[in-house]
Amino acid sequence: MHLSPALRRPRRTVKYANPDHMFPGTAGLPIQWNSWLSFTRTDPPTLEELQADVQRMNMVKANALLIAERDRAEQAQQQLQAPNPQAPDVAEEIAPPEQTTQLQEPETKGAPDPWVPPPASDQPESWTPRASVRRGA
């Protein structure tokens, strides 16, 4: 291990077994090795640590697949339970054609009509704040 004069810390490099696997940066390395190479961690990762991380990643992928499958099943169940808007309900009576041509106004109890202009008293007024009185001065 030699000290680089510019960095004053040991230089860590990657030596690939197959030069064809070499690419710029450390994007293909596990995060544990990347942390060690960038001096974020002091000790290099152990084989057991790397294997445990691979198992964790596989478990996360399997859980994500289970969640996605459950979501698809829930959506399919909701679509089966949702009423079809084009098919009339059996319990619902279909009105004769002359009654369906009339538009009924929705009942609004106490709601103001949005198209009526506001009353004159609804205009803003001038306001001047009062000066505050200092206590204990």
DSSP file with accessible surface (Angstrom, degrees, kcal/mol):
  #  RESIDUE AA STRUCTURE BP1 BP2  ACC     N-H-->O    O-->H-N    N-H-->O    O-->H-N    TCO  KAPPA ALPHA  PHI   PSI    X-CA   Y-CA   Z-CA
    1    1 A M              0   0  206      0, 0.0     2,-0.3     0, 0.0    11,-0.1   0.000 360.0 360.0 360.0 122.8    0.0    0.0    0.0
    2    2 A H        -     0   0  116      9,-0.2     9,-1.0     7,-0.1     2,-0.5  -0.851 360.0-122.5-114.4 153.5    1.6    3.3   -1.1
    3    3 A L  B     -A   10   0A 113     -2,-0.3     3,-0.0     7,-0.2     0, 0.0  -0.802  20.3-133.4 -95.4 129.1    0.5    6.8   -0.2
    4    4 A S     >  -     0   0    8      5,-1.4     4,-3.0    -2,-0.5     5,-0.4  -0.659  11.4-140.4 -76.9 130.5   -0.3    9.2   -3.0
    5    5 A P  T  4 S+     0   0   97      0, 0.0    -1,-0.1     0, 0.0    -2,-0.0   0.860 100.5  49.2 -63.5 -31.0    1.4   12.5   -2.4
    6    6 A A  T  4 S+     0   0   91      1,-0.2    -2,-0.0     3,-0.1    -3,-0.0   0.890 123.8  28.6 -75.0 -37.2   -1.6   14.5   -3.7
    7    7 A L  T  4 S-     0   0   89      2,-0.2    -1,-0.2     0, 0.0    -4,-0.0   0.722  86.0-146.5 -95.9 -26.6   -4.2   12.6   -1.6
    8    8 A R  S  < S+     0   0  186     -4,-3.0    -5,-0.1     1,-0.2    -2,-0.0   0.857  71.2  88.0  57.7  33.3   -2.1   11.6    1.5
    9    9 A R  S    S-     0   0  108     -5,-0.4    -5,-1.4    -7,-0.1    -1,-0.2  -0.977  91.9 -76.5-149.3 161.3   -4.2    8.4    1.7
   10   10 A P  B     -A    3   0A  25      0, 0.0     2,-0.5     0, 0.0    -7,-0.2  -0.249  44.6-123.7 -63.8 144.7   -3.9    4.9    0.1
   11   11 A R        -     0   0  139     -9,-1.0     2,-0.5     2,-0.0    -9,-0.2  -0.769  23.8-161.1 -88.3 131.2   -4.9    4.6   -3.5
   12   12 A R        +     0   0   58     -2,-0.5     2,-0.3    25,-0.3     0, 0.0  -0.959  14.7 173.2-116.6 128.1   -7.6    2.0   -4.1
   13   13 A T        -     0   0   92     -2,-0.5     2,-0.5     2,-0.0    -2,-0.0  -0.879  28.8-123.3-130.6 163.3   -8.1    0.6   -7.6
   14   14 A V        -     0   0   55     -2,-0.3     2,-0.6    23,-0.0    -2,-0.0  -0.916  16.6-164.0-108.1 129.7  -10.1   -2.1   -9.3
   15   15 A K        -     0   0  192     -2,-0.5     2,-0.2     7,-0.0     3,-0.0  -0.949  15.6-147.4-113.9 110.9   -8.3   -4.8  -11.3
   16   16 A Y        -     0   0   63     -2,-0.6     6,-0.1     1,-0.1    -2,-0.0  -0.553   9.9-144.2 -78.9 140.0  -10.8   -6.6  -13.5
   17   17 A A  S    S+     0   0  113     -2,-0.2    -1,-0.1     1,-0.2     3,-0.0   0.884  96.7  36.7 -68.3 -37.8  -10.2  -10.3  -14.3
   18   18 A N  S >  S-     0   0   61      1,-0.1     3,-2.1    -3,-0.0     4,-0.2  -0.960  74.6-151.8-116.7 116.8  -11.6   -9.8  -17.8
   19   19 A P  G >  S+     0   0   93      0, 0.0     3,-1.3     0, 0.0    -1,-0.1   0.736  93.5  69.5 -61.6 -20.0  -10.7   -6.4  -19.4
   20   20 A D  G 3  S+     0   0  140      1,-0.2    -3,-0.0    -3,-0.0     0, 0.0   0.745  92.8  58.5 -68.9 -20.9  -13.9   -6.7  -21.5
   21   21 A H  G <  S+     0   0  117     -3,-2.1     2,-0.3     2,-0.0    -1,-0.2   0.491  82.0 110.4 -85.7  -1.9  -15.9   -6.1  -18.3
   22   22 A M    <   +     0   0  124     -3,-1.3    -7,-0.0    -4,-0.2     3,-0.0  -0.524  39.4 160.4 -76.8 134.4  -14.2   -2.8  -17.7
   23   23 A F        -     0   0   87      2,-0.3     5,-0.1    -2,-0.3     4,-0.1  -0.971  47.0 -76.9-145.8 162.9  -16.4    0.3  -18.1
   24   24 A P  S    S+     0   0  124      0, 0.0     3,-0.5     0, 0.0     2,-0.0  -0.313  94.6   0.8 -67.1 141.0  -16.1    3.9  -16.9
   25   25 A G  S    S-     0   0   58      1,-0.2    -2,-0.3     2,-0.1     3,-0.2  -0.197  93.5 -77.1  80.3-172.0  -16.9    4.5  -13.3
   26   26 A T  S >  S+     0   0   45      1,-0.1     3,-0.9     2,-0.1    -1,-0.2  -0.098  80.7 126.4-118.3  35.1  -18.0    2.1  -10.6
   27   27 A A  T 3  S+     0   0   94     -3,-0.5    -1,-0.1     1,-0.2    -2,-0.1   0.818  74.3  49.0 -67.1 -28.7  -21.6    1.6  -11.7
   28   28 A G  T 3  S+     0   0   54     -3,-0.2    -1,-0.2    -5,-0.1    -2,-0.1   0.573  92.3  94.9 -89.3  -7.8  -21.4   -2.2  -11.9
   29   29 A L  S <  S-     0   0   39     -3,-0.9    -3,-0.1     1,-0.1     5,-0.0  -0.537  86.0-100.6 -82.2 150.0  -19.8   -2.7   -8.5
   30   30 A P     >  -     0   0   56      0, 0.0     4,-2.3     0, 0.0     3,-0.5  -0.328  35.6-112.4 -62.3 152.9  -21.8   -3.5   -5.4
   31   31 A I  H  > S+     0   0  104      1,-0.2     4,-2.7     2,-0.2     5,-0.2   0.826 115.5  60.9 -61.8 -29.8  -22.4   -0.4   -3.2
   32   32 A Q  H  > S+     0   0   18      2,-0.2     4,-1.8     1,-0.2    -1,-0.2   0.929 108.5  42.4 -63.6 -43.3  -20.2   -1.9   -0.5
   33   33 A W  H  > S+     0   0   85     -3,-0.5     4,-2.8     2,-0.2     5,-0.2   0.894 112.8  53.3 -69.4 -39.1  -17.2   -2.0   -2.8
   34   34 A N  H  X S+     0   0   49     -4,-2.3     4,-1.8     1,-0.2     6,-0.2   0.913 108.9  50.0 -61.7 -40.7  -18.0    1.4   -4.2
   35   35 A S  H  <>S+     0   0   29     -4,-2.7     5,-2.7    -5,-0.2     6,-1.2   0.902 111.9  47.7 -64.5 -40.5  -18.1    2.8   -0.6
   36   36 A W  H ><5S+     0   0   51     -4,-1.8     3,-1.4     4,-0.2    -2,-0.2   0.919 110.7  51.0 -67.5 -41.6  -14.7    1.3    0.2
   37   37 A L  H 3<5S+     0   0   27     -4,-2.8   -25,-0.3     1,-0.3    -1,-0.2   0.838 111.3  48.0 -64.8 -31.7  -13.1    2.6   -3.0
   38   38 A S  T 3<5S-     0   0   63     -4,-1.8    -1,-0.3    -5,-0.2    -2,-0.2   0.248 116.0-114.1 -94.2  13.1  -14.4    6.1   -2.3
   39   39 A F  T < 5S+     0   0   54     -3,-1.4    -3,-0.2     2,-0.2    -2,-0.1   0.729  81.9 124.4  63.6  25.2  -13.1    6.0    1.3
   40   40 A T  S   <S+     0   0  109     -5,-2.7     2,-0.3    -6,-0.2    -4,-0.2   0.814  76.5  34.5 -80.3 -33.0  -16.6    6.1    2.8
   41   41 A R  S    S-     0   0   65     -6,-1.2    -2,-0.2    -9,-0.1    -1,-0.1  -0.928  73.2-144.5-119.4 152.2  -16.0    2.9    4.7
   42   42 A T  S    S+     0   0  110     -2,-0.3    -1,-0.1    -3,-0.1    -3,-0.0   0.873  80.0  51.6 -85.2 -37.9  -12.7    1.8    6.2
   43   43 A D  S    S-     0   0  109      1,-0.0     3,-0.1     3,-0.0    -1,-0.1  -0.800  85.6-114.3-104.5 143.8  -12.9   -2.0    5.7
   44   44 A P        -     0   0   59      0, 0.0   -11,-0.1     0, 0.0    -2,-0.1  -0.341  46.2 -92.3 -68.2 154.3  -13.5   -3.8    2.4
   45   45 A P        -     0   0   11      0, 0.0     2,-0.2     0, 0.0   -12,-0.0  -0.346  38.3-126.1 -69.2 150.4  -16.8   -5.8    2.4
   46   46 A T     >  -     0   0   72      1,-0.1     4,-2.1    -3,-0.1     5,-0.2  -0.513  20.2-113.9 -90.5 163.5  -16.7   -9.4    3.3
   47   47 A L  H  > S+     0   0  111      1,-0.2     4,-2.5     2,-0.2     5,-0.2   0.897 118.0  53.2 -63.4 -39.1  -18.0  -12.3    1.2
   48   48 A E  H  > S+     0   0  134      1,-0.2     4,-2.5     2,-0.2    -1,-0.2   0.895 107.8  51.1 -63.5 -39.7  -20.8  -13.0    3.7
   49   49 A E  H  > S+     0   0   66      2,-0.2     4,-2.0     1,-0.2    -1,-0.2   0.923 111.2  47.4 -64.1 -42.5  -21.9   -9.3    3.7
   50   50 A L  H  X S+     0   0   32     -4,-2.1     4,-2.1     2,-0.2    -2,-0.2   0.912 112.6  49.0 -66.4 -40.3  -22.1   -9.3   -0.1
   51   51 A Q  H  X S+     0   0  106     -4,-2.5     4,-2.3     1,-0.2    -2,-0.2   0.902 110.1  51.2 -66.2 -40.1  -24.1  -12.6   -0.2
   52   52 A A  H  X S+     0   0   54     -4,-2.5     4,-2.4     1,-0.2    -1,-0.2   0.891 109.5  51.1 -63.6 -37.3  -26.5  -11.3    2.5
   53   53 A D  H  X S+     0   0   22     -4,-2.0     4,-2.6     2,-0.2    -2,-0.2   0.894 108.5  50.8 -68.0 -37.6  -27.0   -8.2    0.3
   54   54 A V  H  X S+     0   0   72     -4,-2.1     4,-2.4     2,-0.2    -2,-0.2   0.926 111.0  48.9 -64.9 -41.8  -27.8  -10.3   -2.7
   55   55 A Q  H  X S+     0   0  136     -4,-2.3     4,-2.3     2,-0.2    -2,-0.2   0.910 110.9  50.7 -62.7 -41.4  -30.3  -12.3   -0.7
   56   56 A R  H  X S+     0   0  135     -4,-2.4     4,-2.5     2,-0.2    -2,-0.2   0.930 110.2  49.2 -62.0 -44.0  -31.9   -9.0    0.5
   57   57 A M  H  X S+     0   0   78     -4,-2.6     4,-2.3     1,-0.2    -2,-0.2   0.908 110.9  50.0 -63.4 -40.1  -32.1   -7.7   -3.0
   58   58 A N  H  X S+     0   0   88     -4,-2.4     4,-2.4     2,-0.2    -1,-0.2   0.898 110.7  49.9 -65.0 -38.0  -33.7  -10.9   -4.2
   59   59 A M  H  X S+     0   0  120     -4,-2.3     4,-2.7     2,-0.2    -2,-0.2   0.908 109.6  50.9 -66.5 -40.4  -36.2  -10.8   -1.4
   60   60 A V  H  X S+     0   0   77     -4,-2.5     4,-2.4     2,-0.2    -2,-0.2   0.925 111.1  48.7 -63.0 -42.3  -37.1   -7.2   -2.2
   61   61 A K  H  X S+     0   0  136     -4,-2.3     4,-2.2     2,-0.2    -2,-0.2   0.922 112.1  48.5 -63.5 -42.8  -37.7   -8.1   -5.8
   62   62 A A  H  X S+     0   0   48     -4,-2.4     4,-2.3     1,-0.2    -2,-0.2   0.920 112.2  48.8 -64.9 -40.8  -39.9  -11.0   -4.9
   63   63 A N  H  X S+     0   0   80     -4,-2.7     4,-2.5     1,-0.2    -1,-0.2   0.888 109.3  52.9 -65.7 -37.5  -41.9   -8.9   -2.5
   64   64 A A  H  X S+     0   0   54     -4,-2.4     4,-2.5     2,-0.2    -1,-0.2   0.906 109.2  49.3 -64.5 -39.4  -42.3   -6.2   -5.2
   65   65 A L  H  X S+     0   0  121     -4,-2.2     4,-2.5     2,-0.2    -2,-0.2   0.907 110.8  50.1 -65.2 -40.5  -43.7   -8.9   -7.5
   66   66 A L  H  X S+     0   0  117     -4,-2.3     4,-2.4     2,-0.2    -2,-0.2   0.915 111.9  47.8 -62.9 -42.2  -46.1  -10.1   -4.9
   67   67 A I  H  X S+     0   0   82     -4,-2.5     4,-2.5     2,-0.2    -2,-0.2   0.921 111.9  49.5 -65.7 -42.5  -47.3   -6.5   -4.2
   68   68 A A  H  X S+     0   0   35     -4,-2.5     4,-2.3     1,-0.2    -2,-0.2   0.921 112.1  48.3 -63.8 -41.3  -47.8   -5.9   -7.9
   69   69 A E  H  X S+     0   0  105     -4,-2.5     4,-2.3     2,-0.2    -2,-0.2   0.909 111.2  50.2 -65.7 -40.5  -49.7   -9.1   -8.4
   70   70 A R  H  X S+     0   0  140     -4,-2.4     4,-2.5     1,-0.2    -2,-0.2   0.918 110.1  50.6 -63.3 -41.6  -51.9   -8.3   -5.4
   71   71 A D  H  X S+     0   0   68     -4,-2.5     4,-2.4     2,-0.2    -2,-0.2   0.907 110.1  49.8 -63.3 -41.2  -52.6   -4.8   -6.8
   72   72 A R  H  X S+     0   0  136     -4,-2.3     4,-2.3     2,-0.2    -2,-0.2   0.914 111.3  49.3 -63.6 -40.1  -53.6   -6.3  -10.2
   73   73 A A  H  X S+     0   0   54     -4,-2.3     4,-2.4     2,-0.2    -2,-0.2   0.910 111.0  49.7 -66.1 -40.0  -55.9   -8.8   -8.4
   74   74 A E  H  X S+     0   0   96     -4,-2.5     4,-2.5     2,-0.2    -2,-0.2   0.905 111.0  49.4 -65.1 -41.2  -57.5   -6.0   -6.4
   75   75 A Q  H  X S+     0   0  117     -4,-2.4     4,-2.2     2,-0.2    -2,-0.2   0.911 111.3  49.1 -65.0 -40.2  -58.1   -3.9   -9.5
   76   76 A A  H  X S+     0   0   48     -4,-2.3     4,-1.8     2,-0.2    -2,-0.2   0.915 111.5  49.6 -65.3 -39.7  -59.6   -6.8  -11.4
   77   77 A Q  H  X S+     0   0   98     -4,-2.4     4,-2.0     1,-0.2    -2,-0.2   0.909 110.5  50.4 -65.0 -40.6  -61.9   -7.5   -8.4
   78   78 A Q  H  X S+     0   0  123     -4,-2.5     4,-1.7     1,-0.2    -1,-0.2   0.882 108.9  51.7 -65.8 -37.0  -62.9   -3.8   -8.3
   79   79 A Q  H  < S+     0   0  150     -4,-2.2    -1,-0.2     1,-0.2    -2,-0.2   0.868 110.2  49.1 -68.1 -34.4  -63.7   -3.8  -12.0
   80   80 A L  H  < S+     0   0  141     -4,-1.8    -2,-0.2     1,-0.2    -1,-0.2   0.870 115.2  44.0 -71.2 -34.2  -65.9   -6.9  -11.5
   81   81 A Q  H  < S+     0   0  138     -4,-2.0    -2,-0.2    -5,-0.1    -1,-0.2   0.712  92.2  98.0 -83.4 -20.9  -67.8   -5.3   -8.6
   82   82 A A  S  < S-     0   0   56     -4,-1.7     2,-0.1    -5,-0.2    -4,-0.0  -0.440  82.7-111.7 -69.5 138.2  -68.2   -1.9  -10.2
   83   83 A P        -     0   0  121      0, 0.0    -1,-0.1     0, 0.0    -2,-0.1  -0.418  27.3-116.3 -70.7 145.2  -71.6   -1.4  -11.8
   84   84 A N        -     0   0   93      1,-0.1     3,-0.4    -2,-0.1     0, 0.0  -0.723  19.3-154.9 -81.1 117.5  -71.7   -1.1  -15.6
   85   85 A P  S    S+     0   0  122      0, 0.0    -1,-0.1     0, 0.0     4,-0.1   0.781  90.7  53.4 -68.6 -23.1  -72.9    2.4  -16.6
   86   86 A Q  S    S+     0   0  167      2,-0.1    -2,-0.0    -3,-0.0     0, 0.0   0.815  96.9  72.5 -81.4 -28.1  -74.2    1.3  -20.0
   87   87 A A  S    S-     0   0   54     -3,-0.4     2,-0.1     1,-0.0    -3,-0.1  -0.729  86.6-125.0 -89.8 128.2  -76.4   -1.6  -18.7
   88   88 A P        -     0   0   88      0, 0.0     2,-0.2     0, 0.0    -2,-0.1  -0.432  27.7-108.8 -70.9 146.1  -79.5   -0.4  -16.8
   89   89 A D        -     0   0  103      1,-0.1     3,-0.4    -2,-0.1     0, 0.0  -0.485  18.7-133.7 -72.8 141.7  -80.0   -1.7  -13.3
   90   90 A V  S    S+     0   0  144      1,-0.2    -1,-0.1    -2,-0.2     0, 0.0   0.905 106.4  49.1 -65.6 -38.4  -82.8   -4.3  -13.0
   91   91 A A  S    S+     0   0   88      2,-0.1     2,-0.4    -3,-0.0    -1,-0.2   0.728  95.7  88.4 -75.1 -18.8  -84.3   -2.6   -9.9
   92   92 A E  S    S-     0   0  121     -3,-0.4     2,-0.4     1,-0.0     0, 0.0  -0.641  75.8-135.4 -84.1 131.7  -84.2    0.8  -11.6
   93   93 A E        -     0   0  181     -2,-0.4     2,-0.5     1,-0.0    -4,-0.1  -0.695  15.1-129.3 -86.6 138.9  -87.3    1.7  -13.6
   94   94 A I        -     0   0  133     -2,-0.4    -1,-0.0    -6,-0.0     0, 0.0  -0.749  24.6-129.9 -89.4 126.4  -86.7    3.3  -17.0
   95   95 A A        -     0   0   42     -2,-0.5     5,-0.1     1,-0.1    -1,-0.0  -0.398  29.0 -96.2 -73.1 152.7  -88.7    6.5  -17.5
   96   96 A P    >>  -     0   0   56      0, 0.0     4,-1.3     0, 0.0     3,-1.1  -0.254  39.9-105.9 -62.7 157.0  -90.8    7.0  -20.5
   97   97 A P  H 3> S+     0   0   96      0, 0.0     4,-0.9     0, 0.0     3,-0.2   0.837 116.4  59.0 -58.8 -34.4  -89.1    9.0  -23.3
   98   98 A E  H 34 S+     0   0  127      1,-0.2     4,-0.3     2,-0.2     3,-0.1   0.815 106.9  47.9 -68.3 -26.5  -91.1   12.2  -22.7
   99   99 A Q  H X4 S+     0   0  114     -3,-1.1     3,-0.6     1,-0.2    -1,-0.2   0.789 105.6  57.5 -82.9 -25.7  -89.9   12.5  -19.2
  100  100 A T  H 3< S+     0   0   91     -4,-1.3    -1,-0.2     1,-0.2    -2,-0.2   0.699  95.0  65.4 -79.0 -16.2  -86.2   11.9  -20.0
  101  101 A T  T 3< S+     0   0  110     -4,-0.9     2,-0.3    -3,-0.1    -1,-0.2   0.715  84.7  87.3 -79.3 -18.6  -86.1   14.9  -22.4
  102  102 A Q  S <  S-     0   0  135     -3,-0.6     2,-0.5    -4,-0.3    -3,-0.0  -0.630  74.2-138.5 -82.2 137.0  -86.7   17.4  -19.6
  103  103 A L        -     0   0  166     -2,-0.3     2,-0.5     0, 0.0    -2,-0.1  -0.818  15.5-146.2 -92.3 130.6  -83.6   18.6  -17.8
  104  104 A Q        -     0   0  173     -2,-0.5     3,-0.0     3,-0.0    -2,-0.0  -0.838  12.4-127.3 -99.8 134.1  -84.1   18.9  -14.0
  105  105 A E        -     0   0  164     -2,-0.5     2,-0.1     1,-0.1     3,-0.0  -0.557  31.8-110.8 -74.7 137.0  -82.4   21.6  -12.1
  106  106 A P        -     0   0  100      0, 0.0     2,-0.6     0, 0.0    -1,-0.1  -0.432  33.1-111.0 -67.3 144.7  -80.4   20.3   -9.1
  107  107 A E        -     0   0  174     -2,-0.1     2,-0.5    -3,-0.0    -3,-0.0  -0.668  36.9-178.4 -80.2 122.3  -81.9   21.2   -5.8
  108  108 A T        -     0   0   98     -2,-0.6     2,-0.8     3,-0.1    -3,-0.0  -0.971  13.7-153.3-122.7 114.9  -79.7   23.7   -3.9
  109  109 A K  S    S-     0   0  191     -2,-0.5    -2,-0.0     1,-0.2     0, 0.0  -0.791  76.8 -20.4 -92.5 111.4  -80.9   24.7   -0.5
  110  110 A G  S    S+     0   0   84     -2,-0.8    -1,-0.2     1,-0.2    -2,-0.0   0.493  95.0 139.0  75.4   2.8  -79.7   28.1    0.5
  111  111 A A        -     0   0   57      1,-0.1    -1,-0.2     3,-0.0    -3,-0.1  -0.639  54.7-119.6 -81.6 133.7  -76.8   28.2   -2.0
  112  112 A P        -     0   0  119      0, 0.0    -1,-0.1     0, 0.0    -3,-0.0  -0.404  27.8-106.5 -71.4 149.8  -76.4   31.5   -3.7
  113  113 A D    >   -     0   0   92      1,-0.1     3,-1.2    -2,-0.1     0, 0.0  -0.618  23.1-146.6 -74.3 125.0  -76.7   31.7   -7.5
  114  114 A P  T 3  S+     0   0  107      0, 0.0    -1,-0.1     0, 0.0    -3,-0.0   0.691  94.1  58.2 -70.4 -13.6  -73.2   32.1   -8.9
  115  115 A W  T 3  S+     0   0  223      2,-0.1    -2,-0.0     0, 0.0     0, 0.0   0.557  83.4  93.2 -94.4  -6.4  -74.4   34.2  -11.8
  116  116 A V  S <  S-     0   0   91     -3,-1.2     0, 0.0     1,-0.1     0, 0.0  -0.715  83.9-116.2 -86.2 131.7  -76.1   36.9   -9.7
  117  117 A P        -     0   0  104      0, 0.0     3,-0.1     0, 0.0    -2,-0.1  -0.327  37.0 -99.5 -64.8 151.3  -73.7   39.9   -9.0
  118  118 A P        -     0   0   76      0, 0.0     5,-0.0     0, 0.0     0, 0.0  -0.274  44.6 -95.0 -68.8 155.3  -72.8   40.4   -5.4
  119  119 A P    >   -     0   0   86      0, 0.0     3,-1.8     0, 0.0    -3,-0.0  -0.241  34.9-107.8 -65.9 162.8  -74.6   43.1   -3.4
  120  120 A A  G >  S+     0   0   89      1,-0.3     3,-1.1     2,-0.1     0, 0.0   0.792 116.6  64.6 -64.6 -27.5  -73.1   46.6   -3.1
  121  121 A S  G 3  S+     0   0  105      1,-0.3    -1,-0.3     0, 0.0     0, 0.0   0.561  85.1  76.2 -74.5  -3.9  -72.2   46.0    0.5
  122  122 A D  G <  S+     0   0  107     -3,-1.8    -1,-0.3     2,-0.0    -2,-0.1   0.271  71.0 112.1 -89.9  12.0  -69.8   43.2   -0.5
  123  123 A Q  S <  S-     0   0  119     -3,-1.1    -3,-0.0     1,-0.1     2,-0.0  -0.554  76.6-100.1 -85.6 149.7  -67.2   45.8   -1.7
  124  124 A P        -     0   0  119      0, 0.0     2,-0.3     0, 0.0    -1,-0.1  -0.341  36.5-148.7 -68.1 149.2  -63.9   46.1    0.1
  125  125 A E        -     0   0  171      1,-0.0     2,-0.1    -2,-0.0     0, 0.0  -0.822  22.1 -98.0-115.6 159.7  -63.5   49.0    2.5
  126  126 A S        -     0   0  120     -2,-0.3     2,-0.4     2,-0.0    -1,-0.0  -0.417  40.6-169.1 -74.5 153.4  -60.4   51.0    3.5
  127  127 A W        -     0   0  203     -2,-0.1    -1,-0.0     2,-0.0     0, 0.0  -0.996  14.2-168.1-148.4 134.5  -58.7   50.0    6.7
  128  128 A T        -     0   0  121     -2,-0.4     2,-0.0     0, 0.0    -2,-0.0  -0.985  24.5-130.0-124.4 122.6  -56.0   51.6    8.8
  129  129 A P        -     0   0   82      0, 0.0     2,-0.2     0, 0.0     3,-0.0  -0.372  25.0-114.6 -71.0 150.2  -54.3   49.6   11.5
  130  130 A R        -     0   0  237      1,-0.1     2,-0.2    -2,-0.0     0, 0.0  -0.549  31.6-105.8 -81.0 151.3  -54.0   51.1   15.0
  131  131 A A        -     0   0   93     -2,-0.2     2,-0.2     1,-0.1    -1,-0.1  -0.529  37.8-118.9 -73.5 139.3  -50.6   51.9   16.4
  132  132 A S        -     0   0  111     -2,-0.2     2,-0.5     1,-0.0    -1,-0.1  -0.526  19.2-127.7 -81.8 148.2  -49.5   49.5   19.1
  133  133 A V        -     0   0  126     -2,-0.2     2,-0.4     0, 0.0    -1,-0.0  -0.845  19.1-134.7 -98.2 126.2  -48.9   50.8   22.6
  134  134 A R        -     0   0  209     -2,-0.5     2,-0.4     2,-0.0     3,-0.4  -0.651  19.3-149.9 -82.5 133.2  -45.5   49.8   24.0
  135  135 A R  S    S+     0   0  233     -2,-0.4    -1,-0.0     1,-0.2     0, 0.0  -0.806  71.6  15.0-103.4 144.5  -45.7   48.5   27.6
  136  136 A G              0   0   92     -2,-0.4    -1,-0.2     1,-0.2    -2,-0.0   0.656 360.0 360.0  74.0  16.8  -43.0   48.9   30.1
  137  137 A A              0   0  117     -3,-0.4    -1,-0.2     0, 0.0    -3,-0.0  -0.590 360.0 360.0-101.0 360.0  -41.0   51.5   28.2
